[in-house]
Amino acid sequence: MTTPSLDELVRDAHARNDYSQLIDLIPYARLLGIECLRLGDDMVLRLPANRDTIGNPMLPAIHGGVIAGFMEQAALLHLLMFMGSPHFPKIIDFSIDYLRAGHYRDTYAQCQVWRQGRRVANVAITAWQTNQTEPIATARAHFKVDEA
């Protein structure tokens, strides 16, 4: 039995609306427990509330590094699902703006590709918890998308 290619996994995930096999290919995304929700043409990623991700137990609030890691993984998964390339994008840089505390509850992220060239893709990421119009963080990421 042959291992399916990345292209085949992406096509199958879209057809079944189940992205768990793709998420399982990325160890940190799997560790965080990231889930993918497909809503028509939109993709929303969810970071379930988990006591292990708390950075400030007094609030309690999710650790800022976990929020940033979740947002970076969301951008990578978004590119993987929509760029039509047979390999994983590689992060070049990542910049985040924390806007408010990420309390101990489910966190969501949505991505928008601002530009995708042959070699580099620019992605904007927004994370929120209770209301999408009140983000807890925004970020920008650049990924190398060519294989060379």
N, C-alpha and C positions, 0 to 999 in steps of 0.2 A: 504494500500500500504506500503510495507516495504522499508526501506532505503537501497540502494545498499551498499555492502561491499566495502572496499578499493580495494581489488583485482578486483572486478567487475568494479569499476570506472577506474582502470588502464587499464584493458583489453579493455574496451569501448573506452578510450582515444586513445590507440594504434590503434584500428580498425578504428576509425573515423579521426585519425590524428588531434584531437582537445583536447587540454589539459586544456582548460579553467575551466572545472569542478574541476579538481585536484588543480589548482592554487587557485580557490575560497575557497578551504578548509583551506588555510593558510592565515590568516588575513593580515600579513605584506606583503606577496607576492601580494595579491590582492590590498593593499594600494599603493604599488609601481607601479602597473600596469604591472607586469612582463608578458611577452608573451613567448610561446614556439614554436620553429620552428623545425620540424623534417625533416632532410635531409638524407634519407636512414637510415643507422644505427647510424648516428650522431644526436645529439641533441644540438641545440643552443638556449640559452635563451636571450631575448631582454628586456632591460629596456628603454622604450620610453623616449625621452627628455621631461622634465616637469619642468616648472619654479619653482615649489614648492621644487625641490631637489637641487637647486643652493645653494652652500655654500659660494662661492666667487663671488659676483656680478660684480667685476671689470674685471674678465677674460671673460665671466662668466664660472665658473667651478662647477661641481657637488660636493656636500659635500662628504668628504671621508667616513663618516659613512654610507651614502646611498650606495656608491660603495661597501663597506664591507658587508652591509646588503643584497644587491643584490647578491653578490657572495655566501654568506652563504645560501640564499634561493635557488640559482641555484644548489648548491651541494645537498641540501636536496631534491629538486625536482628530480634531476638526480637519486639519490639513490631510491627514491620512485618509479620511473618509471622503473628502471632496476634491482632492487635487489630481486624482487619476494617475498617480505615480506608483511604480511597483516596489518602492523602497521607503524606509522610514525617513522623515525629515530630521535634520540635525539642528539643534538650537545654536544660534550664533550669539544673540544677546537677549536680555529680558529686563524690562524696567517696569516697576510697579508703583502705584500710588495708593496708599492705604487711606480710606476715606472715613471709616468708622469701625468700631469694634465688631469682630465676627463672633457673635455669641454662640453658645453651645446649642446649635440647631442645624438642620440641613442647610447646605450652602449650594448655590447654583451658579453656573457660568455659561455664558454664551459668547461666541466668537464671530468676528467678521474679518474676512481677508481683505485688506485694503489694496494690496497689490501682490500679484504673483507673477514673477518673471520666470525665465528658464532656470535661474540659479538660486534666487532668493524670494521668499514670501514674507510679507509684512502682515501681522495679525494683531487685531485689537481684541482684548478680552475684558469682559465686565462680569463681576461676581456680586451676587446679592443673596439675601436670605428671605425676608418676608415680603419684600416688594421690589420688583425689578427697577422701579424708578428711583429707588434709594440704594445705590450700590455700596458695598462695603469696600470694594477695591476695583481699580481699573489698571490694565497693564497693556504693554506693547511688546511684541516679540518678533524677532527676525529668525527665520529658519533657512538653512541651506536645503534646497529641494532637489538639486541634481545629484547624481550618484558619483560624479568624478571628484 
